[in-house]
């Protein structure tokens, strides 16, 4: 009988965590630090046994949390020091913010070729970075790109493109929601920003992706809070000072917004290039449908023309959702007894072979009734006007 190694490793991990908790409660900080580190190693082993990349990422996040607990125990062993950092916080606080910055690191496996559409945009970005990273002639200073602003309707691939840039540069990818900086680090946001950029510079080539940038950097009408202003000043300071601070390491900031017209000129001027990420055109939609359906093993009995027509006006995210709804409808029709099977226990479900049938026009039409495009023609016109005003 085969041994379920994943279940066994989960049991070992749970035991290691309980042991670390008991040791920490006893007050033995050095032993507790070692116990948490031991549990983190078991968490890494557990992650290696994951069956999907998403599950592996979740398990690795647990390992990172356990290592952070080990570091906290080690920090408590150090003698107290009144020393402060340049950001106005103690050395212990700086360590905590640095650890928080490390938790924003994401591994990117996205490649430019994985992105449907945006060919002209991706080619331009690739050329810019090839120019800045290639060896320059002696005595010639080639300018490097340090900041980009992606704008466009929601769900059109801004995050994917930022991840592809990171992967293409072989860079560490920091993914940050500006709204999280405000809510989770209220009052300490400037210190968090400094720690984020310090950590990025320490890792060499890095990409810092600031999503939901308009949550902070709206046109300043006097109604924004002092916390918002402090965070904004801190971000703008980093954008202004990157060329002097990076010491040879390339740190690229990519901000993303669905409302570029809310950004004032002082903010826009910090970005060396703005890039419009539009709704996918017909060719991009064709490629997205291939990625979500054909290349995942499904047979499609719908003409390309009908698929392209039915997805007109949808974002990439909405097309992904549409494909999942089509597959769900087909699966329910092809396997009508799945619900009853679930009541017979795990063994019955694992022995059942799922039937897969072709996807038809009826599946498409049923799914399409449940998808309402979020981007209106009026919104598209706003983007067009903003671009034509000379802001792109």
N, C-alpha and C positions, 0 to 999 in steps of 0.2 A: 504494500500500500504506500502510495507516494505521500511524502510529508509536505504539508502546506507551510513553506518557509516564511511566507509573508505573515501568516497568523502567528507562527512561533516567534518571529522577530518582534511583532507587536507586543506579545506577552513579555518578552525580555525588556523591551523599551518601557512598558508600563511599570515593571518592577524597578527598573533603574530610576525612573522619575519619583516613585514612592520613596525609594531609599534616599534620594537627594533631598526630598522634602523633610524627611525625618531628621536627617543630619543637620539641615539648616535650622530646624526648630530647636535643635540642641544647642545652637550657638557656636558650633565649631566651624568657623568661617573657611579656614583653609580646606578642611575635609569636605565642606559643602561645595566649594568651588571645584574641587576635583570630581565630586560626585555628579555635579551638573555637567561638567565637561564629558564625563564618562557617558552620561545619558545622551548628550548631543551626538557622540560617535555612534551610539545605537540608533539614533534617529536618522543619521546619514545612511546607515546600513538598511534601515527600513525604507528609506526613500529610493534606494537603488533597486528595490524589489517591486516598485510601483509599476502597474501595467499601462498607465497613460502618462503623458508629459504633464498634464494638469495636476494629476494626483502626486506625481513626483515633486512638482513645484510646491504644493501644499505641505508635503512632508519635509522638504528642505527648509521651508519657512519655520516649521516647528524646531528643527535642528538649530536654526539661527537664534530663535528665542531662548533655547536652552543654553546656548553659548553666552548669550547676553546675561543670563542669570549667573553663570559662572563668573563672568567679568565683574558683575556687581559685588559678588562675594569677595573677589580679589581686591577690588577698590576699597572695600571697607577694612582691609588689612593694612592699607597704607596710612601713614600718619597724616593727620589733618594739616592742611596748608592753606593759608589765607591768600595764596597767589591767585591772581585773576588773569584772564586772557584779554586779548585786545578787544574782544566783543563785549567786555563788561561782565563776564560770568566766571565763576570759579573753575579751577581745573577739573573738578569732579563734574560740574555741570557741562563743561565742554566735552568731556568724555561721553556723557549721556546723549548730548545732541549729535555727536559723531556717530554713536551707535544707531541713533534714529535715522541718520542719513544713510547708513549702511543698509538699513532695512528697505530703503527705496530703490536699491539696485535690482534690476531685472535682467535675466539672461534673454537675449534676443536671438531667435533662430530665423527671423523673417528676412528674406532676401528681396532685392529689387524685383527679381523675376517672379516672385510670389504675388506681386501687386498687379491687379488687373487695371489696365488703363494707365493714365498719368505718364505715358512714355516720354513726352517732351519734358515734363517736370523732372522725372527721375534722371534723365540723361543730363539735364542742366546741372542738377545737384551733384551727380557723379563727376562731371567734368570739373566743377569748382573744387571738389575735394582732391581730385587727382592733381590739379594744379598746385594746391597748397601743400600736398604731402610729398610730391616728387622732388628730386634733387635739383636745386636751382643753380644756375651758372655762378661762378665765383664773383663775388662783389654785387650780386643782384638780389634784392630783397623782394621775394614774392609775397604779396598780401595773402593772409589766411582769412577764411570766413569764420566768424565767431558767433553770429546770431542770425536766426531765421524766424519769420513769423508765418505760420501756416493758417490760412483762413478759408472758410467755406461752410456749407451746410453740415449739420451733424451726421455722423455715420458714414462719411465718405473716404475714410482712410488716413486721416491726419496722424493718428497714433501709429498705424502700421507703417507709414512712410518714415516717421521718426525712428521706429525700431529698425527699419531696413537701413537707414543712414548709419545707425549705431553699429549694426552688424557689418556693413560695408567698410567701416573704419576700423573694425576689430576693437571697438571701444566699449567701455563700461557704460551701461544704459541706466540712467536714473529717471524713473517715471514719477512725476509729482503732480498732484492735483492742487492748484492754488487754494481752492476752497478748503482743503484739508489743512494746509498750513495755517489758515486763519482759525479754523474751528478747533483743531487738535493742539495747536501751539499758541493759542491766543495770548498776547502779551510777550511771548518769547519768539515770535516769528522771525525777527531780524537775526537772532542768534542761530535759529535753525537754518536760515538762508546762508549765513556765513559758514556754518558747519558743513552744509551741503556742498558748497563750492570748494571749501578746503579739502573735503574728502575726494571730490572729483579731480582736483589738481594733483592730489597725492597718487592717484591711480593712472596717471598718464593721459592717454586719449580717453575722453569721456564725452557723453552726450547727456545733457540735462533737458528733459522734456517737461515743460510747464503747461499742463493741460488746464482748460477752463480759465485761461488768462484773464478773460473779461470779468471774472468774478472779483478781481482785485482792481485791475487797471482801467476803470471806467473814466470817462471824461470828468475831470475834477470840478464839481459844482459847489463844493463846500459841505456836502452832505456825507462825505465818506468819513469813517471813524479814524481816530488817531492810530489805532492798531493797523488799519488798512494802509494809512500813509507811511507808517514806519516800515511796514513790509515792502511797500512799493519803493521807497527810497533805498532800502537795502538791496533789492533786486536791480534797480537802475545803477547803483554803485558798482555792483558786480559786472554788469554789462559794460559799463564805461571803462572799468579797470582791467579787463581780462588780458589785454595785450601786454600790459606792464607786469601782470602778476603770474602769468602761466609758466614762465621759466622754461619754455620749450614744449610743455605739454599742451596738447590741443584740447580745449574744453569748449564744446559747442553748445549753445543754448538754443533750443527750439521751443517757441511758445505757440500755442494753438488757441484759436478763438472762433466761435460761431457768429460773433458780432463785432467785426473789425471797426465799424463806424463808431463804436462806443469808446475806442481808444483815442486819447488825445495826441496831439502832434509831438509833445515832449517824449512820449513813450514810443511812438512809431519811429521817431528819428534814431532810436537806439538800435533798431534792427537793420542789418545791412541788406536784407532782401525779404520781400514779402511774396508768398507763393499761394496762389489760389488753388484749392482742392475742390473741384466742382462735382456735381452729380455725375455718375458714370454715363458716358455716351454709349451708343449702340454696340460698338466693338468691345468696350470694357464690360458691358453687361453680358455679352456673349461669353467672354472669358470667365467671368464670375460664375455663370451658370455651369460652365464646363467644370470648374474647380469644385463646385458644391454638389454636382450631380454625376456627370459622366466619369470624372476621375475618382469618384468614391464608389464606383461599381454599379451605379443605377442605369438601367436602360430607359431612355426617354423617347416616347412615341408622340412627340409634339414638334411641330416644325420650328426651325430657328426663327422664322419671321414672327410667329405667334408669341414665342417666348420673349423676343425683343420688344414686341408691341405691348405685351402685358406688363413688362417691367419698366416701361418708360416713366420717368419721374421718380423712381425709387432710388434710395441711397444704397450703398453697398451693404450696410447693416440690414436694411429692410429686405434686400434680395436674399441675404443669408437666412433671414427669418422665414421668408416665403418658401425657400427650398426645404427648410425643416418641416414646415406645415404640410407641404406636398408629400414628403416622405412619411410623415406621421399618418396622414389620411390613407395612403396606400398600404401601410403596414397594418392599420386597423382592419381594412377590408380583406387583406390577404391572410390575416391571422386573427379571426374573429373570436377565438376561444382563449386568448392570452390572459384575460382577467380571471377566468375560471381556473386556468393553469396555475396562476399565482397562489391560489388557495390550496394547492396540492403539495406545496413545499418546495424547497430549493432543488432537491434532486430531480423533481419532475421538470422544473424550469430549465435546468442545465442540460437535460437530455433532449429537450425539444429543439428541433431545427426550424429556424425562422424562414418563412416563405417570403420571397421578394418577387414582386410583379412589376411590369413596366409602368412608368409614370405617364399618365394620360392627360389630355386636355381637361377632363373633368377634375382631376386632382389640382391642376393649375388654377382653374376657375374657382374652385372651392377655397383654396388658400388665398387667392387674390381678394376675395370678399372680406378677409380678416386683416388685410394690410392696408392701412391708410397712410399715404406719404405725408411725412412731416414738413417737407419743404414745399411751400406754395410758390406759384408763379411770381407773386409779389415779393417773396424773399429772394428769389433768383434775380429779380430786377434790382433789388437793393445791392446785391453783390456786384452786378454789372455796373451800376452807377458809381459805386465806391471805387471799383477798379478803373473806370474811365476818368475819375477825378484826378488820376495821376498818383494813386496810392499803392500801385502794385509794381 
